[in-house]
């Protein structure tokens, strides 16, 4: 039996990853600040639901402790929880919105790596949801900064933890249609149209595409891979971002 913890598991990429890992035979601990959403997915997959605010280190520590008490081991930690955050020009971005995005997506990944690695006595896999924003500038400022931090933490922790047989990698999605992108565009149809208009490859990446990438990186076929970022974006990051991308209406998308 293998055990995986997934944060941000109530919807989108997290929920799709939970379903994929359950199909692959994992026992699951599904964490989200949306308790009812986590409980719904957990009920579907016979998993353990947990409320977890990843910006709170004590919550993340409690999540790891709960997994160890329930199953006695952690084979895979997937740090997926995230928001979009403040959208718009940097000159109009509220500092508190910037800090909130960093606390969830940067601090949250740090806490997840820290506490999961401490519990992985016999090796394991830690996977992080990065973004093409983390290898370029394809998003709003706070999200871009946070995802660059995720990429950096992935690489630095991979080097430290490699002698303990803990592999650390990240997946960098492009325009995946989830509730976050739908909230940005206004509808699922608009989110799909937006992605298709930008992607060089005529394919809109799905949450299941990202889940499959996580499954590969967690598996034995990726045993020689650590400290890497797997980009899944239909080619979007291969083209330059226009400066006008950031000149949109200022608002916050949680």
C-alpha positions as a Markdown table, in Angstrom:
| # | Residue | x | y | z |
|---|---|---|---|---|
| 1 | Unk | 0.0 | 0.0 | 0.0 |
| 2 | Unk | 1.2 | 3.5 | -0.9 |
| 3 | Unk | -0.1 | 6.7 | 0.7 |
| 4 | Unk | -0.3 | 10.1 | -0.9 |
| 5 | Unk | -1.3 | 13.4 | 0.5 |
| 6 | Unk | -2.8 | 16.0 | -1.8 |
| 7 | Unk | -3.5 | 19.6 | -0.9 |
| 8 | Unk | -6.0 | 21.7 | -2.7 |
| 9 | Unk | -7.9 | 18.4 | -3.3 |
| 10 | Unk | -11.4 | 19.7 | -3.3 |
| 11 | Unk | -11.6 | 20.6 | -7.0 |
| 12 | Unk | -9.7 | 21.1 | -10.3 |
| 13 | Unk | -6.2 | 19.6 | -10.5 |
| 14 | Unk | -6.2 | 18.4 | -7.0 |
| 15 | Unk | -9.5 | 16.4 | -7.4 |
| 16 | Unk | -8.3 | 15.0 | -10.7 |
| 17 | Unk | -5.0 | 13.9 | -9.2 |
| 18 | Unk | -6.8 | 12.3 | -6.3 |
| 19 | Unk | -8.9 | 10.2 | -8.7 |
| 20 | Unk | -5.8 | 9.2 | -10.7 |
| 21 | Unk | -3.8 | 8.2 | -7.7 |
| 22 | Unk | -6.7 | 6.2 | -6.3 |
| 23 | Unk | -6.9 | 4.4 | -9.6 |
| 24 | Unk | -3.1 | 3.7 | -9.3 |
| 25 | Unk | -3.7 | 2.1 | -5.9 |
| 26 | Unk | -2.8 | 4.8 | -3.4 |
| 27 | Unk | -4.5 | 5.4 | -0.1 |
| 28 | Unk | -5.3 | 9.1 | 0.0 |
| 29 | Unk | -5.3 | 12.0 | 2.5 |
| 30 | Unk | -7.2 | 14.8 | 0.8 |
| 31 | Unk | -6.7 | 18.3 | 2.3 |
| 32 | Unk | -8.4 | 21.6 | 1.5 |
| 33 | Unk | -9.6 | 24.7 | 3.2 |
| 34 | Unk | -12.9 | 23.9 | 1.6 |
| 35 | Unk | -13.9 | 21.1 | 4.0 |
| 36 | Unk | -17.1 | 20.1 | 2.3 |
| 37 | Unk | -15.4 | 19.8 | -1.0 |
| 38 | Unk | -12.6 | 17.7 | 0.5 |
| 39 | Unk | -15.2 | 15.5 | 2.2 |
| 40 | Unk | -17.1 | 15.0 | -1.0 |
| 41 | Unk | -14.1 | 13.8 | -3.0 |
| 42 | Unk | -12.9 | 11.7 | 0.0 |
| 43 | Unk | -16.3 | 10.0 | 0.2 |
| 44 | Unk | -16.1 | 9.2 | -3.5 |
| 45 | Unk | -12.6 | 7.7 | -3.2 |
| 46 | Unk | -12.7 | 6.2 | 0.3 |
| 47 | Unk | -10.0 | 8.7 | 1.4 |
| 48 | Unk | -9.3 | 10.6 | 4.6 |
| 49 | Unk | -10.4 | 14.3 | 4.3 |
| 50 | Unk | -8.7 | 17.0 | 6.3 |
| 51 | Unk | -9.2 | 20.7 | 6.6 |
| 52 | Unk | -5.9 | 22.5 | 6.0 |
| 53 | Unk | -5.0 | 26.1 | 5.5 |
| 54 | Unk | -1.5 | 25.6 | 3.9 |
| 55 | Unk | -0.5 | 29.2 | 4.8 |
| 56 | Unk | -0.6 | 28.0 | 8.4 |
| 57 | Unk | 2.4 | 25.9 | 9.3 |
| 58 | Unk | 0.6 | 24.3 | 12.2 |
| 59 | Unk | -2.2 | 23.1 | 9.9 |
| 60 | Unk | 0.3 | 21.5 | 7.6 |
| 61 | Unk | 2.1 | 19.8 | 10.4 |
| 62 | Unk | -1.2 | 18.5 | 11.7 |
| 63 | Unk | -2.0 | 17.1 | 8.2 |
| 64 | Unk | 1.2 | 15.2 | 8.1 |
| 65 | Unk | 0.7 | 13.9 | 11.6 |
| 66 | Unk | -2.9 | 12.7 | 10.7 |
| 67 | Unk | -1.6 | 10.8 | 7.7 |
| 68 | Unk | 1.1 | 9.1 | 9.8 |
| 69 | Unk | -1.4 | 8.1 | 12.5 |
| 70 | Unk | -3.9 | 6.8 | 9.9 |
| 71 | Unk | -1.5 | 4.9 | 7.6 |
| 72 | Unk | 1.9 | 4.9 | 9.3 |
| 73 | Unk | 3.7 | 6.2 | 6.2 |
| 74 | Unk | 3.8 | 8.8 | 3.5 |
| 75 | Unk | 5.0 | 7.9 | 0.0 |
| 76 | Unk | 4.0 | 11.0 | -1.9 |
| 77 | Unk | 3.2 | 14.5 | -0.9 |
| 78 | Unk | 1.6 | 16.7 | -3.6 |
| 79 | Unk | 1.6 | 20.4 | -2.7 |
| 80 | Unk | -1.1 | 21.7 | -5.0 |
| 81 | Unk | -3.2 | 24.2 | -3.1 |
| 82 | Unk | -3.2 | 27.6 | -4.8 |
| 83 | Unk | -5.2 | 30.7 | -5.8 |
| 84 | Unk | -4.8 | 33.2 | -8.6 |
| 85 | Unk | -4.5 | 36.3 | -6.4 |
| 86 | Unk | -4.4 | 39.9 | -7.4 |
| 87 | Unk | -4.8 | 40.6 | -11.1 |
| 88 | Unk | -3.8 | 43.9 | -12.8 |
| 89 | Unk | -0.9 | 46.4 | -13.0 |
| 90 | Unk | 1.8 | 46.2 | -10.3 |
| 91 | Unk | 1.2 | 49.8 | -9.4 |
| 92 | Unk | -2.3 | 49.0 | -8.4 |
| 93 | Unk | -1.7 | 45.6 | -6.6 |
| 94 | Unk | -2.5 | 45.8 | -2.9 |
| 95 | Unk | 0.4 | 44.6 | -0.8 |
| 96 | Unk | -1.9 | 42.5 | 1.4 |
| 97 | Unk | -3.2 | 40.6 | -1.7 |
| 98 | Unk | 0.4 | 40.0 | -2.8 |
| 99 | Unk | 1.3 | 38.7 | 0.6 |
| 100 | Unk | -1.7 | 36.4 | 0.7 |
| 101 | Unk | -0.8 | 34.8 | -2.6 |
| 102 | Unk | 2.8 | 34.3 | -1.4 |
| 103 | Unk | 1.7 | 32.8 | 1.9 |
| 104 | Unk | -0.5 | 30.2 | 0.2 |
| 105 | Unk | 1.6 | 29.2 | -2.8 |
| 106 | Unk | 5.2 | 29.8 | -1.6 |
| 107 | Unk | 5.0 | 29.4 | 2.2 |
| 108 | Unk | 2.5 | 26.5 | 1.7 |
| 109 | Unk | 4.9 | 24.6 | -0.5 |
| 110 | Unk | 7.8 | 25.2 | 1.9 |
| 111 | Unk | 5.7 | 23.9 | 4.8 |
| 112 | Unk | 4.6 | 20.9 | 2.8 |
| 113 | Unk | 8.2 | 20.0 | 1.8 |
| 114 | Unk | 9.5 | 20.6 | 5.3 |
| 115 | Unk | 7.0 | 18.4 | 7.2 |
| 116 | Unk | 6.5 | 15.7 | 4.6 |
| 117 | Unk | 10.3 | 15.1 | 4.2 |
| 118 | Unk | 10.7 | 14.9 | 8.0 |
| 119 | Unk | 8.1 | 12.0 | 7.9 |
| 120 | Unk | 9.6 | 10.2 | 4.9 |
| 121 | Unk | 12.1 | 7.9 | 6.7 |
| 122 | Unk | 12.4 | 5.4 | 3.9 |
| 123 | Unk | 12.4 | 7.8 | 0.9 |
| 124 | Unk | 9.5 | 9.2 | -1.0 |
| 125 | Unk | 8.3 | 11.6 | -3.6 |
| 126 | Unk | 7.3 | 15.3 | -3.2 |
| 127 | Unk | 5.5 | 16.9 | -6.1 |
| 128 | Unk | 4.6 | 20.6 | -6.4 |
| 129 | Unk | 2.2 | 22.4 | -8.6 |
| 130 | Unk | 4.2 | 25.1 | -10.3 |
| 131 | Unk | 3.1 | 27.0 | -13.4 |
| 132 | Unk | 4.5 | 28.3 | -16.6 |
| 133 | Unk | 4.4 | 31.6 | -14.7 |
| 134 | Unk | 7.2 | 30.1 | -12.6 |
| 135 | Unk | 9.5 | 29.7 | -15.6 |
| 136 | Unk | 8.6 | 33.0 | -17.3 |
| 137 | Unk | 6.0 | 35.7 | -16.6 |
| 138 | Unk | 2.8 | 34.2 | -17.9 |
| 139 | Unk | 0.5 | 35.4 | -15.1 |
| 140 | Unk | -0.3 | 38.2 | -12.7 |
| 141 | Unk | 2.6 | 39.5 | -10.5 |
| 142 | Unk | 1.9 | 37.8 | -7.2 |
| 143 | Unk | 1.1 | 34.4 | -8.9 |
| 144 | Unk | 4.3 | 34.7 | -11.0 |
| 145 | Unk | 6.4 | 35.5 | -7.9 |
| 146 | Unk | 4.9 | 32.7 | -5.9 |
| 147 | Unk | 5.4 | 30.1 | -8.7 |
| 148 | Unk | 9.0 | 31.2 | -9.3 |
| 149 | Unk | 9.5 | 30.4 | -5.6 |
| 150 | Unk | 7.9 | 27.0 | -6.0 |
| 151 | Unk | 10.4 | 26.2 | -8.8 |
| 152 | Unk | 13.3 | 27.4 | -6.6 |
| 153 | Unk | 12.1 | 25.3 | -3.6 |
| 154 | Unk | 11.7 | 22.3 | -5.8 |
| 155 | Unk | 15.2 | 22.5 | -7.0 |
| 156 | Unk | 16.9 | 23.4 | -3.8 |
| 157 | Unk | 15.1 | 20.8 | -1.7 |
| 158 | Unk | 15.7 | 18.1 | -4.4 |
| 159 | Unk | 19.4 | 18.6 | -4.0 |
| 160 | Unk | 19.3 | 18.4 | -0.2 |
| 161 | Unk | 16.9 | 15.4 | 0.0 |
| 162 | Unk | 18.4 | 13.3 | -2.8 |
| 163 | Unk | 20.8 | 11.4 | -0.4 |
| 164 | Unk | 17.7 | 10.3 | 1.6 |
| 165 | Unk | 16.1 | 8.9 | -1.6 |
| 166 | Unk | 13.4 | 11.6 | -1.6 |
| 167 | Unk | 12.7 | 12.9 | -5.1 |
| 168 | Unk | 11.3 | 16.4 | -5.5 |
| 169 | Unk | 9.8 | 17.6 | -8.8 |
| 170 | Unk | 7.2 | 20.0 | -10.1 |
| 171 | Unk | 4.6 | 20.1 | -12.8 |
| 172 | Unk | 4.1 | 23.5 | -14.6 |
| 173 | Unk | 0.7 | 23.7 | -16.1 |
| 174 | Unk | -0.3 | 26.3 | -18.7 |
| 175 | Unk | -3.9 | 27.3 | -19.5 |
| 176 | Unk | -5.8 | 24.5 | -17.7 |
| 177 | Unk | -9.5 | 25.1 | -17.5 |
| 178 | Unk | -10.4 | 25.0 | -13.8 |
| 179 | Unk | -12.6 | 27.0 | -11.5 |
| 180 | Unk | -9.8 | 29.5 | -11.1 |
| 181 | Unk | -9.5 | 30.2 | -14.8 |
| 182 | Unk | -13.3 | 30.1 | -15.2 |
| 183 | Unk | -13.6 | 32.8 | -12.4 |
| 184 | Unk | -11.1 | 34.9 | -14.4 |
| 185 | Unk | -12.8 | 34.6 | -17.7 |
| 186 | Unk | -16.4 | 34.4 | -16.6 |
| 187 | Unk | -17.4 | 31.0 | -18.1 |
| 188 | Unk | -16.0 | 27.7 | -19.0 |
| 189 | Unk | -16.6 | 28.4 | -22.7 |
| 190 | Unk | -14.6 | 31.7 | -22.4 |
| 191 | Unk | -11.8 | 29.9 | -20.6 |
| 192 | Unk | -11.6 | 27.3 | -23.3 |
| 193 | Unk | -11.7 | 30.0 | -26.0 |
| 194 | Unk | -9.0 | 32.0 | -24.3 |
| 195 | Unk | -6.7 | 28.9 | -24.0 |
| 196 | Unk | -7.3 | 27.9 | -27.6 |
| 197 | Unk | -6.5 | 31.4 | -28.9 |
| 198 | Unk | -3.1 | 31.3 | -27.3 |
| 199 | Unk | -1.9 | 27.7 | -27.3 |
| 200 | Unk | 0.3 | 26.7 | -30.3 |
| 201 | Unk | -1.0 | 23.2 | -30.0 |
| 202 | Unk | -4.7 | 22.9 | -30.6 |
| 203 | Unk | -5.3 | 21.3 | -27.3 |
| 204 | Unk | -6.7 | 22.7 | -24.0 |
| 205 | Unk | -4.8 | 21.0 | -21.2 |
| 206 | Unk | -7.1 | 19.4 | -18.6 |
| 207 | Unk | -6.8 | 18.7 | -15.0 |
| 208 | Unk | -6.5 | 15.1 | -16.0 |
| 209 | Unk | -3.4 | 15.9 | -18.1 |
| 210 | Unk | -1.7 | 17.4 | -15.0 |
| 211 | Unk | -2.8 | 14.4 | -12.9 |
| 212 | Unk | -1.2 | 12.0 | -15.4 |
| 213 | Unk | 2.0 | 14.0 | -15.2 |
| 214 | Unk | 2.0 | 13.8 | -11.4 |
| 215 | Unk | 1.4 | 10.0 | -11.7 |
| 216 | Unk | 4.4 | 9.6 | -14.0 |
| 217 | Unk | 6.7 | 11.6 | -11.7 |
| 218 | Unk | 5.5 | 9.6 | -8.7 |
| 219 | Unk | 6.2 | 6.3 | -10.4 |
| 220 | Unk | 9.2 | 4.0 | -10.8 |
| 221 | Unk | 9.7 | 5.1 | -14.4 |
| 222 | Unk | 10.8 | 8.5 | -13.0 |
| 223 | Unk | 13.2 | 7.1 | -10.5 |
| 224 | Unk | 16.1 | 9.0 | -12.0 |
| 225 | Unk | 14.2 | 12.3 | -12.1 |
| 226 | Unk | 14.6 | 14.9 | -9.4 |
| 227 | Unk | 14.8 | 18.7 | -9.2 |
| 228 | Unk | 13.0 | 19.1 | -12.5 |
| 229 | Unk | 9.9 | 21.0 | -13.7 |
| 230 | Unk | 7.7 | 19.2 | -16.2 |
| 231 | Unk | 5.9 | 21.7 | -18.4 |
| 232 | Unk | 2.4 | 20.8 | -19.6 |
| 233 | Unk | 1.1 | 23.7 | -21.6 |
| 234 | Unk | 0.4 | 22.9 | -25.2 |
| 235 | Unk | 3.5 | 24.9 | -26.2 |
| 236 | Unk | 2.3 | 28.2 | -24.6 |
| 237 | Unk | 5.6 | 28.9 | -22.8 |
| 238 | Unk | 7.5 | 28.7 | -26.1 |
| 239 | Unk | 6.1 | 32.0 | -27.2 |
| 240 | Unk | 6.7 | 35.5 | -25.7 |
| 241 | Unk | 4.3 | 37.2 | -23.4 |
| 242 | Unk | 3.1 | 40.7 | -24.5 |
| 243 | Unk | 3.6 | 43.5 | -22.1 |
| 244 | Unk | -0.1 | 44.3 | -22.4 |
| 245 | Unk | -0.9 | 41.0 | -20.6 |
| 246 | Unk | -0.7 | 42.7 | -17.2 |
| 247 | Unk | -2.7 | 45.8 | -18.2 |
| 248 | Unk | -6.1 | 44.5 | -17.2 |
| 249 | Unk | -8.6 | 45.6 | -14.7 |
| 250 | Unk | -7.3 | 45.3 | -11.1 |
| 251 | Unk | -9.1 | 42.7 | -9.0 |
| 252 | Unk | -8.5 | 39.8 | -6.7 |
| 253 | Unk | -9.3 | 36.2 | -7.7 |
| 254 | Unk | -9.2 | 33.7 | -4.7 |
